[in-house]
């Protein structure tokens, strides 16, 4: 096993995160397309996903 500096580890993890995010976005688009073609209405919860933004009210 090769030693990776903290900077290299962070870069590698960010790349993995970007790839996983892209895959999740593609899967969501595929599901939306299939639902549209099958004329199925999908319900979306208000607090979907792991959004860290807070709502101000």
LINFENTA-V624668 format. One line per field, one symbol per residue. psi: psi as a letter, one per 20 degrees, with the letter a starting at -180 (. if undefined). A space follows every 50 residues. Layout:
# LINFENTA-V624668
psi = ???
This chain:
# LINFENTA-V624668
psi = pqpprhghgggghhggggghgggggggggggggggghjlpopppqgmqal piqqpp.
